[in-house]
Amino acid sequence: MTDYDWLIIGGGPHGRFAAASIAAAVPAARLAIVDPMPALAAWRERAGACGMHYLRSSNAHHLGARAHGLRRFAQAHGFDGADELGYYRRPSRALFEAHAEQALAGLTRIDDTADRVVPQAHGWRVHTTGRDEYDTARLVLALGPNAPYRPRWAAGCEHVYDADFDMNASKAARIAVVGGGITGAQLALRLHEHDHAVCWVTRSPPRRADFDSDPCYAGPRCLTPFTETPIEDRTALLAEARQPGTLPPDVFARMTAALAAGDIAWRRGHVVSKDDNGLVFDDGRRIDADRVILATGFEQHARPDSLLGATIDALDLRCDRDGHVFINDDLEAVPGLHLLGRPASLQLGPMAGNIKGARLAGTRLAALAKRGARNAA
Ligand SMILES: Cc1cc2nc3c(=O)[nH]c(=O)nc-3n(C[C@H](O)[C@H](O)[C@H](O)COP(=O)(O)OP(=O)(O)OC[C@H]3O[C@@H](n4cnc5c(N)ncnc54)[C@H](O)[C@@H]3O)c2cc1C
């Protein structure tokens, strides 16, 4: 007999929502989360680092069980109009996090880091850096985004999503923020608010879009044809549906106003190198900067030394060109091993790594847990 029915490695929004969904579907399930960090710690760190005030997603994308859970929570806990922005009523970070804390409370967490997962005759064994072993019938990897992405010229540059990023680490007079998406824009605005002289470096002019992917994929209108498409052909659909490097209306408005007022400088172009004095572009132009901060998102492929990368290598899991793993309807890469987040995009669509993706995954795993419990009875 295994120690657990379900072990979930990673207790961020995705892992915790999956755990809560399974526990609600099968209250008797023996389930735990392995994570050295408290709930939502990684989320808070990244959102805080870039200075996010409102979520980009709508108030329907939250981590509670019920569809209108966030709205009801806001009413019951004194959050007001300032906590829901615009047509989509995008929640403030404070509202989203307060609701998530309440909705996801009460799950068992093993305070440890998983460093290896090994298939067994009936399930999986998880080895941790604390030198423990746990056996589980089903294993879920909800490990969050891959490593921060650094362009080739930027090896050694600091990245806003580095675990030790500190906006106030230096008193640099001129700071270049590289990255034209929502993270770079928010970071540049935050630095300006703290009286830093900032130059925002982007490859394209600021582009406005409500969401980071086609919202049609939040529902069956796009998701059904997507899952009916042969899995090999879904990579291209994902690339088409995603809108990286875009800004939601509030950030777009704040940034374009700051650029127009000259509060933030802007350089458009392709950076090819960095030296002691600043950045050099492919057309020979350069800008002076004492500090360069990357806001260039995350790598598409898991590094071989990460748990996901090592698992992909050890089990020879099939991936597409963009780092998505081939999984079945139950989000299983091989029997009993489930993947969540961006790696699960070939089943969950372009929002797999978003809060909506967490909800979609939770629904699928809860249904599987229920089927399993029925079959066992
Ligand atoms: C700044 C920012 C803003 C975003 N805003 C939105 C938004 O508005 N709307 C939206 O839908 N999406 C948004 N996203 C995307 C996405 O919803 C978040 O990135 C979300 O936090 C992802 O959750 P996660 O659980 O996959 O990852 P994480 O929050 O990173 O959680 C992963 C957890 O796994 C743990 N872990 C990793 N490896 C191991 C291991 N080996 N052993 C044990 N534990 C491990 C980590 O400690 C961490 O706690 C945003 C992303 C960022 C970066």
The ligand as a MOL file (V3000), in Angstrom:
LIG
                    3D

  0  0  0     0  0            999 V3000
M  V30 BEGIN CTAB
M  V30 COUNTS 53 58 0 0 0
M  V30 BEGIN ATOM
M  V30 1 C 3.9630 38.3820 -12.4070 0
M  V30 2 C 2.9730 37.3770 -12.9010 0
M  V30 3 C 1.6510 37.7370 -13.0090 0
M  V30 4 C 0.7020 36.8160 -13.4670 0
M  V30 5 N -0.5850 37.2150 -13.5530 0
M  V30 6 C -1.5080 36.3430 -13.9850 0
M  V30 7 C -2.8710 36.7550 -14.0920 0
M  V30 8 O -3.2220 37.8790 -13.8500 0
M  V30 9 N -3.7680 35.8240 -14.4950 0
M  V30 10 C -3.4110 34.5460 -14.7970 0
M  V30 11 O -4.2740 33.7460 -15.1310 0
M  V30 12 N -2.1190 34.1440 -14.7230 0
M  V30 13 C -1.1700 35.0090 -14.3280 0
M  V30 14 N 0.1510 34.6050 -14.2510 0
M  V30 15 C 0.5170 33.2310 -14.6790 0
M  V30 16 C 0.3090 32.1490 -13.5890 0
M  V30 17 O -1.0240 32.1530 -13.1490 0
M  V30 18 C 1.2260 32.3010 -12.4060 0
M  V30 19 O 2.5660 32.2490 -12.8360 0
M  V30 20 C 1.0200 31.2150 -11.3360 0
M  V30 21 O 1.6640 31.5800 -10.1640 0
M  V30 22 C 1.5410 29.8710 -11.7460 0
M  V30 23 O 1.2510 28.9840 -10.7030 0
M  V30 24 P 2.0320 27.6240 -10.5380 0
M  V30 25 O 1.4120 26.8980 -9.4150 0
M  V30 26 O 2.1110 26.9550 -11.8600 0
M  V30 27 O 3.5320 28.0610 -10.2090 0
M  V30 28 P 4.2120 28.7050 -8.9160 0
M  V30 29 O 3.3960 29.7880 -8.3530 0
M  V30 30 O 5.6080 29.0140 -9.3400 0
M  V30 31 O 4.2540 27.5100 -7.8910 0
M  V30 32 C 5.1020 26.3970 -8.0840 0
M  V30 33 C 5.4780 25.8540 -6.7470 0
M  V30 34 O 6.2210 24.6640 -6.9530 0
M  V30 35 C 7.2260 24.5900 -5.9800 0
M  V30 36 N 8.2700 23.6880 -6.4730 0
M  V30 37 C 8.9800 23.8090 -7.6100 0
M  V30 38 N 9.8600 22.7980 -7.6990 0
M  V30 39 C 9.6680 22.0160 -6.6160 0
M  V30 40 C 10.2770 20.8200 -6.1480 0
M  V30 41 N 11.2470 20.2070 -6.8200 0
M  V30 42 N 9.8420 20.2810 -4.9610 0
M  V30 43 C 8.8370 20.8960 -4.2630 0
M  V30 44 N 8.2330 22.0320 -4.6810 0
M  V30 45 C 8.6570 22.5800 -5.8280 0
M  V30 46 C 7.6680 26.0270 -5.7980 0
M  V30 47 O 8.2680 26.2000 -4.5220 0
M  V30 48 C 6.3510 26.7880 -5.9290 0
M  V30 49 O 5.7590 27.0140 -4.6810 0
M  V30 50 C 1.1100 35.5020 -13.8290 0
M  V30 51 C 2.4550 35.1660 -13.7470 0
M  V30 52 C 3.3830 36.0850 -13.2960 0
M  V30 53 C 4.8320 35.6910 -13.2390 0
M  V30 END ATOM
M  V30 BEGIN BOND
M  V30 1 1 1 2
M  V30 2 1 2 3
M  V30 3 2 2 52
M  V30 4 2 3 4
M  V30 5 1 4 5
M  V30 6 1 4 50
M  V30 7 2 5 6
M  V30 8 1 6 7
M  V30 9 1 6 13
M  V30 10 2 7 8
M  V30 11 1 7 9
M  V30 12 1 9 10
M  V30 13 2 10 11
M  V30 14 1 10 12
M  V30 15 2 12 13
M  V30 16 1 13 14
M  V30 17 1 14 15
M  V30 18 1 14 50
M  V30 19 1 15 16
M  V30 20 1 16 17
M  V30 21 1 16 18
M  V30 22 1 18 19
M  V30 23 1 18 20
M  V30 24 1 20 21
M  V30 25 1 20 22
M  V30 26 1 22 23
M  V30 27 1 23 24
M  V30 28 2 24 25
M  V30 29 1 24 26
M  V30 30 1 24 27
M  V30 31 1 27 28
M  V30 32 2 28 29
M  V30 33 1 28 30
M  V30 34 1 28 31
M  V30 35 1 31 32
M  V30 36 1 32 33
M  V30 37 1 33 34
M  V30 38 1 33 48
M  V30 39 1 34 35
M  V30 40 1 35 36
M  V30 41 1 35 46
M  V30 42 1 36 37
M  V30 43 1 36 45
M  V30 44 2 37 38
M  V30 45 1 38 39
M  V30 46 1 39 40
M  V30 47 2 39 45
M  V30 48 1 40 41
M  V30 49 2 40 42
M  V30 50 1 42 43
M  V30 51 2 43 44
M  V30 52 1 44 45
M  V30 53 1 46 47
M  V30 54 1 46 48
M  V30 55 1 48 49
M  V30 56 2 50 51
M  V30 57 1 51 52
M  V30 58 1 52 53
M  V30 END BOND
M  V30 END CTAB
M  END
